Amino acid sequence: MRVEGYRPYFYSHEPGEPPHVHIDKGAATAKVWLHDASVARSSGFTAQELGKLQRLVRNEQVVLKGAWDAFFGT
């Protein structure tokens, strides 16, 4: 999945973490919780870009949570 140059993905080894998605674009990276689209951490994104990422996660929350469940077998 790529949206406007952003690449959301999951790491395969993050035991015990709540559902979240990592999002990269260029050298910038962020981790966003799926339950409320809050930013857990980020590096290289502007505040405006982080707002855009949060809207992306909210808009695709059902799809991303379904992908999380399928990926991790939950």
CHARMM-style PDB file with segment names, atoms N, HN, CA, C and O in Angstrom:
ATOM      1  N   MET     1       0.840  -1.177   0.000  1.00  0.00      PROA
ATOM      2  CA  MET     1       0.000   0.000   0.000  1.00  0.00      PROA
ATOM      3  C   MET     1       0.883   1.236   0.000  1.00  0.00      PROA
ATOM      4  O   MET     1       1.782   1.362   0.831  1.00  0.00      PROA
ATOM      5  N   ARG     2       0.635   2.121  -0.902  1.00  0.00      PROA
ATOM      6  HN  ARG     2      -0.095   2.019  -1.577  1.00  0.00      PROA
ATOM      7  CA  ARG     2       1.293   3.429  -0.932  1.00  0.00      PROA
ATOM      8  C   ARG     2       0.219   4.478  -1.169  1.00  0.00      PROA
ATOM      9  O   ARG     2      -0.652   4.315  -2.023  1.00  0.00      PROA
ATOM     10  N   VAL     3       0.294   5.545  -0.407  1.00  0.00      PROA
ATOM     11  HN  VAL     3       1.002   5.677   0.288  1.00  0.00      PROA
ATOM     12  CA  VAL     3      -0.668   6.635  -0.536  1.00  0.00      PROA
ATOM     13  C   VAL     3       0.111   7.937  -0.600  1.00  0.00      PROA
ATOM     14  O   VAL     3       0.765   8.328   0.367  1.00  0.00      PROA
ATOM     15  N   GLU     4       0.039   8.604  -1.741  1.00  0.00      PROA
ATOM     16  HN  GLU     4      -0.492   8.287  -2.526  1.00  0.00      PROA
ATOM     17  CA  GLU     4       0.704   9.892  -1.937  1.00  0.00      PROA
ATOM     18  C   GLU     4       2.182   9.851  -1.545  1.00  0.00      PROA
ATOM     19  O   GLU     4       2.706  10.809  -0.977  1.00  0.00      PROA
ATOM     20  N   GLY     5       2.838   8.755  -1.848  1.00  0.00      PROA
ATOM     21  HN  GLY     5       2.413   7.976  -2.310  1.00  0.00      PROA
ATOM     22  CA  GLY     5       4.256   8.616  -1.547  1.00  0.00      PROA
ATOM     23  C   GLY     5       4.557   8.088  -0.156  1.00  0.00      PROA
ATOM     24  O   GLY     5       5.713   7.800   0.154  1.00  0.00      PROA
ATOM     25  N   TYR     6       3.541   7.954   0.689  1.00  0.00      PROA
ATOM     26  HN  TYR     6       2.602   8.187   0.438  1.00  0.00      PROA
ATOM     27  CA  TYR     6       3.719   7.410   2.032  1.00  0.00      PROA
ATOM     28  C   TYR     6       3.619   5.888   1.964  1.00  0.00      PROA
ATOM     29  O   TYR     6       2.775   5.344   1.251  1.00  0.00      PROA
ATOM     30  N   ARG     7       4.488   5.207   2.711  1.00  0.00      PROA
ATOM     31  HN  ARG     7       5.173   5.648   3.290  1.00  0.00      PROA
ATOM     32  CA  ARG     7       4.496   3.743   2.716  1.00  0.00      PROA
ATOM     33  C   ARG     7       4.196   3.226   4.118  1.00  0.00      PROA
ATOM     34  O   ARG     7       5.078   3.212   4.976  1.00  0.00      PROA
ATOM     35  N   PRO     8       2.950   2.798   4.355  1.00  0.00      PROA
ATOM     36  CA  PRO     8       2.632   2.188   5.647  1.00  0.00      PROA
ATOM     37  C   PRO     8       3.052   0.723   5.656  1.00  0.00      PROA
ATOM     38  O   PRO     8       2.953   0.040   4.637  1.00  0.00      PROA
ATOM     39  N   TYR     9       3.524   0.240   6.808  1.00  0.00      PROA
ATOM     40  HN  TYR     9       3.605   0.796   7.636  1.00  0.00      PROA
ATOM     41  CA  TYR     9       3.947  -1.161   6.921  1.00  0.00      PROA
ATOM     42  C   TYR     9       3.955  -1.578   8.389  1.00  0.00      PROA
ATOM     43  O   TYR     9       3.859  -0.747   9.292  1.00  0.00      PROA
ATOM     44  N   PHE    10       4.071  -2.884   8.601  1.00  0.00      PROA
ATOM     45  HN  PHE    10       4.149  -3.559   7.867  1.00  0.00      PROA
ATOM     46  CA  PHE    10       4.187  -3.460   9.939  1.00  0.00      PROA
ATOM     47  C   PHE    10       5.549  -4.124  10.054  1.00  0.00      PROA
ATOM     48  O   PHE    10       6.061  -4.667   9.075  1.00  0.00      PROA
ATOM     49  N   TYR    11       6.144  -4.086  11.252  1.00  0.00      PROA
ATOM     50  HN  TYR    11       5.729  -3.646  12.048  1.00  0.00      PROA
ATOM     51  CA  TYR    11       7.316  -4.893  11.554  1.00  0.00      PROA
ATOM     52  C   TYR    11       6.827  -6.255  12.020  1.00  0.00      PROA
ATOM     53  O   TYR    11       5.811  -6.343  12.710  1.00  0.00      PROA
ATOM     54  N   SER    12       7.519  -7.296  11.662  1.00  0.00      PROA
ATOM     55  HN  SER    12       8.345  -7.225  11.101  1.00  0.00      PROA
ATOM     56  CA  SER    12       7.060  -8.635  12.024  1.00  0.00      PROA
ATOM     57  C   SER    12       7.415  -9.023  13.456  1.00  0.00      PROA
ATOM     58  O   SER    12       6.851  -9.985  13.977  1.00  0.00      PROA
ATOM     59  N   HSD    13       8.325  -8.311  14.106  1.00  0.00      PROA
ATOM     60  HN  HSD    13       8.783  -7.530  13.682  1.00  0.00      PROA
ATOM     61  CA  HSD    13       8.704  -8.708  15.461  1.00  0.00      PROA
ATOM     62  C   HSD    13       8.588  -7.519  16.421  1.00  0.00      PROA
ATOM     63  O   HSD    13       9.570  -6.836  16.712  1.00  0.00      PROA
ATOM     64  N   GLU    14       7.383  -7.295  16.896  1.00  0.00      PROA
ATOM     65  HN  GLU    14       6.585  -7.850  16.660  1.00  0.00      PROA
ATOM     66  CA  GLU    14       7.136  -6.284  17.915  1.00  0.00      PROA
ATOM     67  C   GLU    14       6.154  -6.863  18.925  1.00  0.00      PROA
ATOM     68  O   GLU    14       5.007  -6.421  19.005  1.00  0.00      PROA
ATOM     69  N   PRO    15       6.598  -7.844  19.691  1.00  0.00      PROA
ATOM     70  CA  PRO    15       5.691  -8.534  20.614  1.00  0.00      PROA
ATOM     71  C   PRO    15       5.138  -7.610  21.686  1.00  0.00      PROA
ATOM     72  O   PRO    15       5.839  -6.751  22.221  1.00  0.00      PROA
ATOM     73  N   GLY    16       3.858  -7.811  21.984  1.00  0.00      PROA
ATOM     74  HN  GLY    16       3.289  -8.509  21.549  1.00  0.00      PROA
ATOM     75  CA  GLY    16       3.225  -7.090  23.074  1.00  0.00      PROA
ATOM     76  C   GLY    16       2.815  -5.664  22.770  1.00  0.00      PROA
ATOM     77  O   GLY    16       2.282  -4.985  23.648  1.00  0.00      PROA
ATOM     78  N   GLU    17       3.043  -5.189  21.566  1.00  0.00      PROA
ATOM     79  HN  GLU    17       3.477  -5.740  20.853  1.00  0.00      PROA
ATOM     80  CA  GLU    17       2.665  -3.820  21.217  1.00  0.00      PROA
ATOM     81  C   GLU    17       1.217  -3.784  20.739  1.00  0.00      PROA
ATOM     82  O   GLU    17       0.773  -4.709  20.059  1.00  0.00      PROA
ATOM     83  N   PRO    18       0.479  -2.736  21.082  1.00  0.00      PROA
ATOM     84  CA  PRO    18      -0.874  -2.584  20.540  1.00  0.00      PROA
ATOM     85  C   PRO    18      -0.799  -2.363  19.024  1.00  0.00      PROA
ATOM     86  O   PRO    18       0.260  -2.011  18.503  1.00  0.00      PROA
ATOM     87  N   PRO    19      -1.910  -2.566  18.320  1.00  0.00      PROA
ATOM     88  CA  PRO    19      -1.910  -2.362  16.872  1.00  0.00      PROA
ATOM     89  C   PRO    19      -1.435  -0.954  16.482  1.00  0.00      PROA
ATOM     90  O   PRO    19      -1.897   0.053  17.019  1.00  0.00      PROA
ATOM     91  N   HSD    20      -0.513  -0.924  15.546  1.00  0.00      PROA
ATOM     92  HN  HSD    20      -0.138  -1.741  15.110  1.00  0.00      PROA
ATOM     93  CA  HSD    20       0.027   0.342  15.053  1.00  0.00      PROA
ATOM     94  C   HSD    20       0.595   0.127  13.655  1.00  0.00      PROA
ATOM     95  O   HSD    20       0.733  -1.003  13.185  1.00  0.00      PROA
ATOM     96  N   VAL    21       0.915   1.221  13.015  1.00  0.00      PROA
ATOM     97  HN  VAL    21       0.803   2.139  13.397  1.00  0.00      PROA
ATOM     98  CA  VAL    21       1.488   1.163  11.680  1.00  0.00      PROA
ATOM     99  C   VAL    21       2.694   2.095  11.643  1.00  0.00      PROA
ATOM    100  O   VAL    21       2.684   3.169  12.245  1.00  0.00      PROA
ATOM    101  N   HSD    22       3.725   1.670  10.933  1.00  0.00      PROA
ATOM    102  HN  HSD    22       3.734   0.797  10.445  1.00  0.00      PROA
ATOM    103  CA  HSD    22       4.880   2.514  10.662  1.00  0.00      PROA
ATOM    104  C   HSD    22       4.643   3.125   9.291  1.00  0.00      PROA
ATOM    105  O   HSD    22       4.122   2.464   8.393  1.00  0.00      PROA
ATOM    106  N   ILE    23       5.026   4.381   9.131  1.00  0.00      PROA
ATOM    107  HN  ILE    23       5.449   4.917   9.861  1.00  0.00      PROA
ATOM    108  CA  ILE    23       4.830   5.063   7.850  1.00  0.00      PROA
ATOM    109  C   ILE    23       6.113   5.797   7.507  1.00  0.00      PROA
ATOM    110  O   ILE    23       6.632   6.572   8.311  1.00  0.00      PROA
ATOM    111  N   ASP    24       6.620   5.549   6.309  1.00  0.00      PROA
ATOM    112  HN  ASP    24       6.199   4.920   5.656  1.00  0.00      PROA
ATOM    113  CA  ASP    24       7.834   6.201   5.824  1.00  0.00      PROA
ATOM    114  C   ASP    24       7.543   6.991   4.563  1.00  0.00      PROA
ATOM    115  O   ASP    24       6.644   6.663   3.789  1.00  0.00      PROA
ATOM    116  N   LYS    25       8.321   8.030   4.383  1.00  0.00      PROA
ATOM    117  HN  LYS    25       9.051   8.296   5.012  1.00  0.00      PROA
ATOM    118  CA  LYS    25       8.362   8.756   3.113  1.00  0.00      PROA
ATOM    119  C   LYS    25       9.751   9.380   3.046  1.00  0.00      PROA
ATOM    120  O   LYS    25      10.098  10.245   3.851  1.00  0.00      PROA
ATOM    121  N   GLY    26      10.535   8.931   2.078  1.00  0.00      PROA
ATOM    122  HN  GLY    26      10.254   8.229   1.424  1.00  0.00      PROA
ATOM    123  CA  GLY    26      11.917   9.384   2.024  1.00  0.00      PROA
ATOM    124  C   GLY    26      12.641   8.954   3.288  1.00  0.00      PROA
ATOM    125  O   GLY    26      12.572   7.791   3.686  1.00  0.00      PROA
ATOM    126  N   ALA    27      13.337   9.896   3.921  1.00  0.00      PROA
ATOM    127  HN  ALA    27      13.393  10.841   3.598  1.00  0.00      PROA
ATOM    128  CA  ALA    27      14.073   9.600   5.156  1.00  0.00      PROA
ATOM    129  C   ALA    27      13.213   9.792   6.408  1.00  0.00      PROA
ATOM    130  O   ALA    27      13.661   9.486   7.513  1.00  0.00      PROA
ATOM    131  N   ALA    28      11.995  10.290   6.250  1.00  0.00      PROA
ATOM    132  HN  ALA    28      11.631  10.539   5.353  1.00  0.00      PROA
ATOM    133  CA  ALA    28      11.110  10.518   7.396  1.00  0.00      PROA
ATOM    134  C   ALA    28      10.381   9.233   7.773  1.00  0.00      PROA
ATOM    135  O   ALA    28      10.069   8.406   6.916  1.00  0.00      PROA
ATOM    136  N   THR    29      10.112   9.077   9.080  1.00  0.00      PROA
ATOM    137  HN  THR    29      10.365   9.748   9.777  1.00  0.00      PROA
ATOM    138  CA  THR    29       9.428   7.884   9.558  1.00  0.00      PROA
ATOM    139  C   THR    29       8.539   8.244  10.750  1.00  0.00      PROA
ATOM    140  O   THR    29       8.833   9.172  11.503  1.00  0.00      PROA
ATOM    141  N   ALA    30       7.456   7.498  10.906  1.00  0.00      PROA
ATOM    142  HN  ALA    30       7.217   6.743  10.295  1.00  0.00      PROA
ATOM    143  CA  ALA    30       6.549   7.706  12.039  1.00  0.00      PROA
ATOM    144  C   ALA    30       5.919   6.383  12.428  1.00  0.00      PROA
ATOM    145  O   ALA    30       5.838   5.449  11.631  1.00  0.00      PROA
ATOM    146  N   LYS    31       5.474   6.328  13.679  1.00  0.00      PROA
ATOM    147  HN  LYS    31       5.540   7.087  14.326  1.00  0.00      PROA
ATOM    148  CA  LYS    31       4.730   5.186  14.203  1.00  0.00      PROA
ATOM    149  C   LYS    31       3.416   5.747  14.724  1.00  0.00      PROA
ATOM    150  O   LYS    31       3.402   6.665  15.543  1.00  0.00      PROA
ATOM    151  N   VAL    32       2.296   5.179  14.233  1.00  0.00      PROA
ATOM    152  HN  VAL    32       2.307   4.434  13.567  1.00  0.00      PROA
ATOM    153  CA  VAL    32       0.973   5.701  14.572  1.00  0.00      PROA
ATOM    154  C   VAL    32       0.117   4.572  15.122  1.00  0.00      PROA
ATOM    155  O   VAL    32      -0.010   3.517  14.500  1.00  0.00      PROA
ATOM    156  N   TRP    33      -0.479   4.803  16.308  1.00  0.00      PROA
ATOM    157  HN  TRP    33      -0.376   5.660  16.812  1.00  0.00      PROA
ATOM    158  CA  TRP    33      -1.381   3.820  16.903  1.00  0.00      PROA
ATOM    159  C   TRP    33      -2.663   3.746  16.097  1.00  0.00      PROA
ATOM    160  O   TRP    33      -3.196   4.773  15.676  1.00  0.00      PROA
ATOM    161  N   LEU    34      -3.163   2.531  15.877  1.00  0.00      PROA
ATOM    162  HN  LEU    34      -2.730   1.697  16.218  1.00  0.00      PROA
ATOM    163  CA  LEU    34      -4.378   2.357  15.075  1.00  0.00      PROA
ATOM    164  C   LEU    34      -5.650   2.692  15.833  1.00  0.00      PROA
ATOM    165  O   LEU    34      -6.628   3.114  15.217  1.00  0.00      PROA
ATOM    166  N   HSD    35      -5.670   2.518  17.149  1.00  0.00      PROA
ATOM    167  HN  HSD    35      -4.875   2.176  17.649  1.00  0.00      PROA
ATOM    168  CA  HSD    35      -6.919   2.719  17.882  1.00  0.00      PROA
ATOM    169  C   HSD    35      -7.376   4.174  17.894  1.00  0.00      PROA
ATOM    170  O   HSD    35      -8.579   4.435  17.907  1.00  0.00      PROA
ATOM    171  N   ASP    36      -6.437   5.135  17.889  1.00  0.00      PROA
ATOM    172  HN  ASP    36      -5.459   4.922  17.879  1.00  0.00      PROA
ATOM    173  CA  ASP    36      -6.853   6.538  17.928  1.00  0.00      PROA
ATOM    174  C   ASP    36      -6.069   7.439  16.967  1.00  0.00      PROA
ATOM    175  O   ASP    36      -6.242   8.658  16.974  1.00  0.00      PROA
ATOM    176  N   ALA    37      -5.218   6.842  16.154  1.00  0.00      PROA
ATOM    177  HN  ALA    37      -5.077   5.852  16.149  1.00  0.00      PROA
ATOM    178  CA  ALA    37      -4.409   7.562  15.163  1.00  0.00      PROA
ATOM    179  C   ALA    37      -3.451   8.572  15.795  1.00  0.00      PROA
ATOM    180  O   ALA    37      -3.026   9.517  15.131  1.00  0.00      PROA
ATOM    181  N   SER    38      -3.110   8.382  17.067  1.00  0.00      PROA
ATOM    182  HN  SER    38      -3.456   7.614  17.607  1.00  0.00      PROA
ATOM    183  CA  SER    38      -2.128   9.276  17.677  1.00  0.00      PROA
ATOM    184  C   SER    38      -0.718   8.846  17.258  1.00  0.00      PROA
ATOM    185  O   SER    38      -0.459   7.673  16.993  1.00  0.00      PROA
ATOM    186  N   VAL    39       0.161   9.810  17.208  1.00  0.00      PROA
ATOM    187  HN  VAL    39      -0.050  10.764  17.424  1.00  0.00      PROA
ATOM    188  CA  VAL    39       1.542   9.556  16.796  1.00  0.00      PROA
ATOM    189  C   VAL    39       2.347   9.100  18.011  1.00  0.00      PROA
ATOM    190  O   VAL    39       2.469   9.829  18.995  1.00  0.00      PROA
ATOM    191  N   ALA    40       2.888   7.900  17.934  1.00  0.00      PROA
ATOM    192  HN  ALA    40       2.789   7.308  17.135  1.00  0.00      PROA
ATOM    193  CA  ALA    40       3.716   7.363  19.013  1.00  0.00      PROA
ATOM    194  C   ALA    40       5.108   7.983  18.969  1.00  0.00      PROA
ATOM    195  O   ALA    40       5.675   8.330  20.006  1.00  0.00      PROA
ATOM    196  N   ARG    41       5.653   8.120  17.762  1.00  0.00      PROA
ATOM    197  HN  ARG    41       5.193   7.838  16.920  1.00  0.00      PROA
ATOM    198  CA  ARG    41       6.942   8.782  17.576  1.00  0.00      PROA
ATOM    199  C   ARG    41       7.107   9.109  16.101  1.00  0.00      PROA
ATOM    200  O   ARG    41       6.467   8.518  15.231  1.00  0.00      PROA
ATOM    201  N   SER    42       7.977  10.058  15.851  1.00  0.00      PROA
ATOM    202  HN  SER    42       8.497  10.538  16.557  1.00  0.00      PROA
ATOM    203  CA  SER    42       8.245  10.425  14.455  1.00  0.00      PROA
ATOM    204  C   SER    42       9.606  11.090  14.349  1.00  0.00      PROA
ATOM    205  O   SER    42      10.157  11.598  15.325  1.00  0.00      PROA
ATOM    206  N   SER    43      10.121  11.068  13.148  1.00  0.00      PROA
ATOM    207  HN  SER    43       9.674  10.655  12.355  1.00  0.00      PROA
ATOM    208  CA  SER    43      11.389  11.716  12.851  1.00  0.00      PROA
ATOM    209  C   SER    43      11.348  12.180  11.400  1.00  0.00      PROA
ATOM    210  O   SER    43      11.158  11.376  10.488  1.00  0.00      PROA
ATOM    211  N   GLY    44      11.525  13.467  11.196  1.00  0.00      PROA
ATOM    212  HN  GLY    44      11.680  14.120  11.936  1.00  0.00      PROA
ATOM    213  CA  GLY    44      11.626  13.987   9.840  1.00  0.00      PROA
ATOM    214  C   GLY    44      10.347  14.507   9.225  1.00  0.00      PROA
ATOM    215  O   GLY    44      10.394  15.149   8.176  1.00  0.00      PROA
ATOM    216  N   PHE    45       9.200  14.252   9.844  1.00  0.00      PROA
ATOM    217  HN  PHE    45       9.162  13.731  10.696  1.00  0.00      PROA
ATOM    218  CA  PHE    45       7.939  14.771   9.327  1.00  0.00      PROA
ATOM    219  C   PHE    45       7.621  16.115   9.973  1.00  0.00      PROA
ATOM    220  O   PHE    45       7.901  16.319  11.154  1.00  0.00      PROA
ATOM    221  N   THR    46       7.038  17.030   9.204  1.00  0.00      PROA
ATOM    222  HN  THR    46       6.811  16.864   8.245  1.00  0.00      PROA
ATOM    223  CA  THR    46       6.562  18.296   9.762  1.00  0.00      PROA
ATOM    224  C   THR    46       5.244  18.053  10.489  1.00  0.00      PROA
ATOM    225  O   THR    46       4.621  17.003  10.328  1.00  0.00      PROA
ATOM    226  N   ALA    47       4.832  19.015  11.279  1.00  0.00      PROA
ATOM    227  HN  ALA    47       5.338  19.868  11.410  1.00  0.00      PROA
ATOM    228  CA  ALA    47       3.548  18.915  11.979  1.00  0.00      PROA
ATOM    229  C   ALA    47       2.403  18.762  10.979  1.00  0.00      PROA
ATOM    230  O   ALA    47       1.457  18.016  11.232  1.00  0.00      PROA
ATOM    231  N   GLN    48       2.481  19.451   9.861  1.00  0.00      PROA
ATOM    232  HN  GLN    48       3.250  20.057   9.656  1.00  0.00      PROA
ATOM    233  CA  GLN    48       1.448  19.351   8.825  1.00  0.00      PROA
ATOM    234  C   GLN    48       1.406  17.933   8.245  1.00  0.00      PROA
ATOM    235  O   GLN    48       0.327  17.378   8.036  1.00  0.00      PROA
ATOM    236  N   GLU    49       2.574  17.354   7.987  1.00  0.00      PROA
ATOM    237  HN  GLU    49       3.451  17.804   8.157  1.00  0.00      PROA
ATOM    238  CA  GLU    49       2.617  15.988   7.463  1.00  0.00      PROA
ATOM    239  C   GLU    49       2.086  14.982   8.481  1.00  0.00      PROA
ATOM    240  O   GLU    49       1.398  14.030   8.112  1.00  0.00      PROA
ATOM    241  N   LEU    50       2.400  15.187   9.755  1.00  0.00      PROA
ATOM    242  HN  LEU    50       2.959  15.961  10.054  1.00  0.00      PROA
ATOM    243  CA  LEU    50       1.892  14.284  10.786  1.00  0.00      PROA
ATOM    244  C   LEU    50       0.369  14.339  10.857  1.00  0.00      PROA
ATOM    245  O   LEU    50      -0.279  13.309  11.044  1.00  0.00      PROA
ATOM    246  N   GLY    51      -0.205  15.524  10.710  1.00  0.00      PROA
ATOM    247  HN  GLY    51       0.321  16.361  10.558  1.00  0.00      PROA
ATOM    248  CA  GLY    51      -1.659  15.651  10.656  1.00  0.00      PROA
ATOM    249  C   GLY    51      -2.227  14.883   9.475  1.00  0.00      PROA
ATOM    250  O   GLY    51      -3.273  14.243   9.584  1.00  0.00      PROA
ATOM    251  N   LYS    52      -1.536  14.949   8.351  1.00  0.00      PROA
ATOM    252  HN  LYS    52      -0.686  15.468   8.262  1.00  0.00      PROA
ATOM    253  CA  LYS    52      -1.963  14.213   7.162  1.00  0.00      PROA
ATOM    254  C   LYS    52      -1.897  12.701   7.408  1.00  0.00      PROA
ATOM    255  O   LYS    52      -2.790  11.961   6.996  1.00  0.00      PROA
ATOM    256  N   LEU    53      -0.835  12.252   8.079  1.00  0.00      PROA
ATOM    257  HN  LEU    53      -0.110  12.853   8.414  1.00  0.00      PROA
ATOM    258  CA  LEU    53      -0.702  10.829   8.390  1.00  0.00      PROA
ATOM    259  C   LEU    53      -1.817  10.375   9.330  1.00  0.00      PROA
ATOM    260  O   LEU    53      -2.368   9.288   9.160  1.00  0.00      PROA
ATOM    261  N   GLN    54      -2.145  11.197  10.310  1.00  0.00      PROA
ATOM    262  HN  GLN    54      -1.697  12.080  10.447  1.00  0.00      PROA
ATOM    263  CA  GLN    54      -3.220  10.849  11.232  1.00  0.00      PROA
ATOM    264  C   GLN    54      -4.558  10.743  10.495  1.00  0.00      PROA
ATOM    265  O   GLN    54      -5.345   9.837  10.769  1.00  0.00      PROA
ATOM    266  N   ARG    55      -4.817  11.659   9.568  1.00  0.00      PROA
ATOM    267  HN  ARG    55      -4.178  12.395   9.346  1.00  0.00      PROA
ATOM    268  CA  ARG    55      -6.051  11.568   8.765  1.00  0.00      PROA
ATOM    269  C   ARG    55      -6.041  10.315   7.897  1.00  0.00      PROA
ATOM    270  O   ARG    55      -7.070   9.656   7.748  1.00  0.00      PROA
ATOM    271  N   LEU    56      -4.898   9.987   7.329  1.00  0.00      PROA
ATOM    272  HN  LEU    56      -4.062  10.523   7.450  1.00  0.00      PROA
ATOM    273  CA  LEU    56      -4.768   8.777   6.522  1.00  0.00      PROA
ATOM    274  C   LEU    56      -5.108   7.547   7.356  1.00  0.00      PROA
ATOM    275  O   LEU    56      -5.865   6.684   6.912  1.00  0.00      PROA
ATOM    276  N   VAL    57      -4.554   7.465   8.554  1.00  0.00      PROA
ATOM    277  HN  VAL    57      -3.939   8.167   8.914  1.00  0.00      PROA
ATOM    278  CA  VAL    57      -4.808   6.308   9.425  1.00  0.00      PROA
ATOM    279  C   VAL    57      -6.281   6.263   9.824  1.00  0.00      PROA
ATOM    280  O   VAL    57      -6.883   5.190   9.828  1.00  0.00      PROA
ATOM    281  N   ARG    58      -6.873   7.415  10.160  1.00  0.00      PROA
ATOM    282  HN  ARG    58      -6.384   8.288  10.156  1.00  0.00      PROA
ATOM    283  CA  ARG    58      -8.298   7.429  10.510  1.00  0.00      PROA
ATOM    284  C   ARG    58      -9.154   6.967   9.333  1.00  0.00      PROA
ATOM    285  O   ARG    58     -10.083   6.179   9.508  1.00  0.00      PROA
ATOM    286  N   ASN    59      -8.838   7.457   8.137  1.00  0.00      PROA
ATOM    287  HN  ASN    59      -8.083   8.097   7.995  1.00  0.00      PROA
ATOM    288  CA  ASN    59      -9.620   7.117   6.944  1.00  0.00      PROA
ATOM    289  C   ASN    59      -9.481   5.650   6.558  1.00  0.00      PROA
ATOM    290  O   ASN    59     -10.409   5.068   5.995  1.00  0.00      PROA
ATOM    291  N   GLU    60      -8.336   5.047   6.852  1.00  0.00      PROA
ATOM    292  HN  GLU    60      -7.583   5.519   7.309  1.00  0.00      PROA
ATOM    293  CA  GLU    60      -8.066   3.663   6.475  1.00  0.00      PROA
ATOM    294  C   GLU    60      -8.005   2.737   7.691  1.00  0.00      PROA
ATOM    295  O   GLU    60      -7.471   1.631   7.604  1.00  0.00      PROA
ATOM    296  N   GLN    61      -8.549   3.185   8.821  1.00  0.00      PROA
ATOM    297  HN  GLN    61      -8.983   4.083   8.892  1.00  0.00      PROA
ATOM    298  CA  GLN    61      -8.429   2.452  10.076  1.00  0.00      PROA
ATOM    299  C   GLN    61      -8.946   1.018   9.984  1.00  0.00      PROA
ATOM    300  O   GLN    61      -8.296   0.099  10.481  1.00  0.00      PROA
ATOM    301  N   VAL    62     -10.098   0.815   9.358  1.00  0.00      PROA
ATOM    302  HN  VAL    62     -10.626   1.562   8.954  1.00  0.00      PROA
ATOM    303  CA  VAL    62     -10.669  -0.530   9.254  1.00  0.00      PROA
ATOM    304  C   VAL    62      -9.765  -1.423   8.405  1.00  0.00      PROA
ATOM    305  O   VAL    62      -9.508  -2.572   8.765  1.00  0.00      PROA
ATOM    306  N   VAL    63      -9.292  -0.904   7.298  1.00  0.00      PROA
ATOM    307  HN  VAL    63      -9.501   0.029   7.005  1.00  0.00      PROA
ATOM    308  CA  VAL    63      -8.413  -1.673   6.402  1.00  0.00      PROA
ATOM    309  C   VAL    63      -7.091  -1.992   7.111  1.00  0.00      PROA
ATOM    310  O   VAL    63      -6.614  -3.125   7.064  1.00  0.00      PROA
ATOM    311  N   LEU    64      -6.511  -0.994   7.763  1.00  0.00      PROA
ATOM    312  HN  LEU    64      -6.899  -0.073   7.801  1.00  0.00      PROA
ATOM    313  CA  LEU    64      -5.234  -1.205   8.447  1.00  0.00      PROA
ATOM    314  C   LEU    64      -5.373  -2.186   9.607  1.00  0.00      PROA
ATOM    315  O   LEU    64      -4.507  -3.040   9.800  1.00  0.00      PROA
ATOM    316  N   LYS    65      -6.450  -2.074  10.379  1.00  0.00      PROA
ATOM    317  HN  LYS    65      -7.153  -1.381  10.223  1.00  0.00      PROA
ATOM    318  CA  LYS    65      -6.665  -3.015  11.503  1.00  0.00      PROA
ATOM    319  C   LYS    65      -6.876  -4.419  10.969  1.00  0.00      PROA
ATOM    320  O   LYS    65      -6.375  -5.382  11.550  1.00  0.00      PROA
ATOM    321  N   GLY    66      -7.617  -4.551   9.861  1.00  0.00      PROA
ATOM    322  HN  GLY    66      -8.024  -3.769   9.390  1.00  0.00      PROA
ATOM    323  CA  GLY    66      -7.808  -5.874   9.243  1.00  0.00      PROA
ATOM    324  C   GLY    66      -6.488  -6.447   8.762  1.00  0.00      PROA
ATOM    325  O   GLY    66      -6.241  -7.644   8.907  1.00  0.00      PROA
ATOM    326  N   ALA    67      -5.642  -5.606   8.194  1.00  0.00      PROA
ATOM    327  HN  ALA    67      -5.843  -4.633   8.076  1.00  0.00      PROA
ATOM    328  CA  ALA    67      -4.327  -6.056   7.735  1.00  0.00      PROA
ATOM    329  C   ALA    67      -3.449  -6.448   8.920  1.00  0.00      PROA
ATOM    330  O   ALA    67      -2.699  -7.421   8.843  1.00  0.00      PROA
ATOM    331  N   TRP    68      -3.541  -5.688  10.027  1.00  0.00      PROA
ATOM    332  HN  TRP    68      -4.151  -4.898  10.090  1.00  0.00      PROA
ATOM    333  CA  TRP    68      -2.797  -6.024  11.251  1.00  0.00      PROA
ATOM    334  C   TRP    68      -3.218  -7.400  11.752  1.00  0.00      PROA
ATOM    335  O   TRP    68      -2.372  -8.244  12.050  1.00  0.00      PROA
ATOM    336  N   ASP    69      -4.541  -7.625  11.845  1.00  0.00      PROA
ATOM    337  HN  ASP    69      -5.227  -6.939  11.603  1.00  0.00      PROA
ATOM    338  CA  ASP    69      -5.060  -8.895  12.332  1.00  0.00      PROA
ATOM    339  C   ASP    69      -4.629 -10.057  11.437  1.00  0.00      PROA
ATOM    340  O   ASP    69      -4.275 -11.128  11.930  1.00  0.00      PROA
ATOM    341  N   ALA    70      -4.661  -9.843  10.123  1.00  0.00      PROA
ATOM    342  HN  ALA    70      -4.949  -8.974   9.722  1.00  0.00      PROA
ATOM    343  CA  ALA    70      -4.250 -10.889   9.188  1.00  0.00      PROA
ATOM    344  C   ALA    70      -2.743 -11.148   9.300  1.00  0.00      PROA
ATOM    345  O   ALA    70      -2.307 -12.299   9.261  1.00  0.00      PROA
ATOM    346  N   PHE    71      -1.955 -10.090   9.439  1.00  0.00      PROA
ATOM    347  HN  PHE    71      -2.309  -9.156   9.471  1.00  0.00      PROA
ATOM    348  CA  PHE    71      -0.506 -10.207   9.500  1.00  0.00      PROA
ATOM    349  C   PHE    71      -0.051 -10.920  10.766  1.00  0.00      PROA
ATOM    350  O   PHE    71       0.828 -11.781  10.725  1.00  0.00      PROA
ATOM    351  N   PHE    72      -0.665 -10.547  11.902  1.00  0.00      PROA
ATOM    352  HN  PHE    72      -1.379  -9.848  11.936  1.00  0.00      PROA
ATOM    353  CA  PHE    72      -0.253 -11.104  13.182  1.00  0.00      PROA
ATOM    354  C   PHE    72      -1.118 -12.249  13.658  1.00  0.00      PROA
ATOM    355  O   PHE    72      -0.859 -12.815  14.719  1.00  0.00      PROA
ATOM    356  N   GLY    73      -2.151 -12.607  12.889  1.00  0.00      PROA
ATOM    357  HN  GLY    73      -2.362 -12.147  12.026  1.00  0.00      PROA
ATOM    358  CA  GLY    73      -2.999 -13.740  13.236  1.00  0.00      PROA
ATOM    359  C   GLY    73      -3.825 -13.525  14.488  1.00  0.00      PROA
ATOM    360  O   GLY    73      -4.054 -14.450  15.267  1.00  0.00      PROA
ATOM    361  N   THR    74      -4.273 -12.282  14.672  1.00  0.00      PROA
ATOM    362  HN  THR    74      -4.087 -11.530  14.039  1.00  0.00      PROA
ATOM    363  CA  THR    74      -5.098 -11.978  15.856  1.00  0.00      PROA
ATOM    364  C   THR    74      -6.555 -11.833  15.515  1.00  0.00      PROA
ATOM    365  OT1 THR    74      -7.374 -11.578  16.399  1.00  0.00      PROA
TER     366      THR     74
END
